[in-house]
Amino acid sequence: RRAGTIIGWTCSILAKYFSLVLLPVFARRIGWTGVLSMFVLVVAAFVPFLAMEPEGLAGISNTFSGFITFGREWKFNAGLFWIIEFVVGTQPAKFIGGALVLVLMALVARTRLDGPRQASRSILILLFAPLALSPIVNPWYVTWLAPFLCLTISPALLAFTALVNVSYAGFIESKEILWLTALEWGTVLFLLIPRRGRSILPWRLPPSARGTVPAGEADGPAQRHTKR
C-alpha cells in the first residue's frame, strides 16, 4: 500500500507538477522517507531526457524551457491572481500567490485528518488555492477537484467545475471575455463565503469553541420535544 501510494503520487507529479501541493497529505501517509523516495523517482524519470541533451546538465534549461515560458508569459482565466496583479503588478502577484500557497500547505500540515472526508476537504483546499492564485486556469485543470467532491460537498467547487467552461467562450477568436471571467470567479468566491457556521476550511472551530451555540442544540432531542 505504501509503495503503491509513492508510485501513484510520483506518476501524478510527472504528469503535472501541480500535485506537489499535496505534500502535507501524502507525508502523513508515507512518511518523510516516502517523500524522499518520491523525489528520487522523479529525478530518475528525468535522467533519460537529460541524457539526450548535447550539453549535458548545462542544457537542463532546454528540458524545462516550454514550462518556464508558459508560466512566465501566459495569462488566462485568472481569479484572485488578477485582483492581486491589479494592485501590486505581475511579478509581485506571482510571489504573493506562491507564498500564500506555501502558508496554506503549512496550515494543512498542522491540521488533524481524522478520516477520508477530512482528508478530502484538505486535498480540495490544497488543489483549489493554487488555481485561484494562478495566472492560468484552463477548464481541464478543474477536473482534479471532481473525484474529491464525491466525499466533500462544496457548492462553490461544484459550481466551479461547471462555470469554468465559459472561459472558452472567446477562445476561438483568441481573446478572453473578461465579464464572463468575472461572472465565473465572482460566483465561486461568493459561494465560498461561510454560511450557518459552515466553511470549506478543514480547521473550522465547532460552535462551542467559537462561543456560540445554535438555538436548540444545547439541549438534547428529548428536552427540545418537551419545550414544544
Solvent accessible surface area in square Angstrom, and as a share of the most:
residue,aa,sasa,rsa
1,R,234,0.85
2,R,114,0.42
3,A,64,0.50
4,G,46,0.44
5,T,28,0.16
6,I,14,0.07
7,I,99,0.50
8,G,40,0.39
9,W,4,0.01
10,T,7,0.04
11,C,74,0.45
12,S,44,0.28
13,I,3,0.02
14,L,69,0.34
15,A,85,0.66
16,K,82,0.35
17,Y,70,0.27
18,F,41,0.17
19,S,14,0.09
20,L,65,0.33
21,V,17,0.10
22,L,15,0.07
23,L,43,0.21
24,P,10,0.06
25,V,18,0.10
26,F,43,0.18
27,A,13,0.10
28,R,103,0.38
29,R,135,0.49
30,I,3,0.01
31,G,28,0.27
32,W,173,0.61
33,T,96,0.56
34,G,0,0.00
35,V,6,0.04
36,L,114,0.57
37,S,46,0.29
38,M,0,0.00
39,F,87,0.36
40,V,90,0.51
41,L,74,0.37
42,V,20,0.11
43,V,94,0.54
44,A,53,0.41
45,A,37,0.29
46,F,36,0.15
47,V,81,0.47
48,P,78,0.49
49,F,111,0.46
50,L,27,0.14
51,A,81,0.63
52,M,142,0.63
53,E,30,0.14
54,P,129,0.81
55,E,111,0.50
56,G,32,0.31
57,L,139,0.69
58,A,82,0.64
59,G,1,0.01
60,I,73,0.37
61,S,65,0.42
62,N,84,0.43
63,T,45,0.26
64,F,53,0.22
65,S,55,0.35
66,G,52,0.50
67,F,119,0.50
68,I,84,0.42
69,T,52,0.30
70,F,69,0.29
71,G,34,0.33
72,R,132,0.48
73,E,116,0.52
74,W,139,0.49
75,K,98,0.41
76,F,21,0.09
77,N,0,0.00
78,A,10,0.07
79,G,6,0.06
80,L,59,0.29
81,F,2,0.01
82,W,122,0.43
83,I,90,0.46
84,I,32,0.16
85,E,27,0.12
86,F,159,0.66
87,V,111,0.64
88,V,65,0.37
89,G,28,0.27
90,T,58,0.34
91,Q,113,0.50
92,P,62,0.39
93,A,0,0.00
94,K,55,0.23
95,F,154,0.64
96,I,60,0.30
97,G,4,0.04
98,G,36,0.34
99,A,39,0.30
100,L,84,0.42
101,V,18,0.11
102,L,120,0.60
103,V,85,0.49
104,L,29,0.14
105,M,26,0.12
106,A,56,0.43
107,L,82,0.41
108,V,1,0.00
109,A,51,0.40
110,R,209,0.76
111,T,16,0.09
112,R,185,0.68
113,L,41,0.21
114,D,109,0.56
115,G,27,0.26
116,P,100,0.63
117,R,159,0.58
118,Q,39,0.17
119,A,23,0.18
120,S,2,0.01
121,R,34,0.13
122,S,0,0.00
123,I,19,0.10
124,L,0,0.00
125,I,10,0.05
126,L,2,0.01
127,L,7,0.03
128,F,18,0.07
129,A,15,0.12
130,P,18,0.11
131,L,4,0.02
132,A,3,0.02
133,L,20,0.10
134,S,27,0.17
135,P,22,0.14
136,I,10,0.05
137,V,0,0.00
138,N,15,0.08
139,P,15,0.10
140,W,136,0.48
141,Y,18,0.07
142,V,2,0.01
143,T,83,0.48
144,W,69,0.24
145,L,0,0.00
146,A,47,0.37
147,P,82,0.52
148,F,54,0.23
149,L,19,0.10
150,C,113,0.67
151,L,76,0.38
152,T,7,0.04
153,I,149,0.75
154,S,7,0.04
155,P,85,0.53
156,A,2,0.01
157,L,0,0.00
158,L,90,0.45
159,A,23,0.18
160,F,0,0.00
161,T,43,0.25
162,A,64,0.50
163,L,43,0.21
164,V,2,0.01
165,N,86,0.44
166,V,49,0.28
167,S,5,0.03
168,Y,71,0.27
169,A,61,0.47
170,G,5,0.05
171,F,101,0.42
172,I,167,0.85
173,E,121,0.54
174,S,104,0.67
175,K,120,0.51
176,E,51,0.23
177,I,51,0.26
178,L,112,0.56
179,W,172,0.60
180,L,25,0.12
181,T,12,0.07
182,A,67,0.52
183,L,96,0.48
184,E,1,0.00
185,W,9,0.03
186,G,39,0.38
187,T,45,0.26
188,V,0,0.00
189,L,48,0.24
190,F,119,0.49
191,L,58,0.29
192,L,40,0.20
193,I,93,0.47
194,P,81,0.51
195,R,104,0.38
196,R,240,0.88
197,G,40,0.38
198,R,187,0.68
199,S,23,0.15
200,I,28,0.14
201,L,69,0.35
202,P,7,0.04
203,W,82,0.29
204,R,114,0.42
205,L,101,0.50
206,P,76,0.48
207,P,48,0.30
208,S,84,0.54
209,A,60,0.47
210,R,103,0.38
211,G,65,0.62
212,T,86,0.50
213,V,77,0.44
214,P,64,0.40
215,A,109,0.84
216,G,30,0.28
217,E,109,0.49
218,A,85,0.66
219,D,42,0.22
220,G,26,0.25
221,P,103,0.65
222,A,73,0.57
223,Q,97,0.43
224,R,79,0.29
225,H,136,0.61
226,T,113,0.66
227,K,148,0.63
228,R,213,0.78
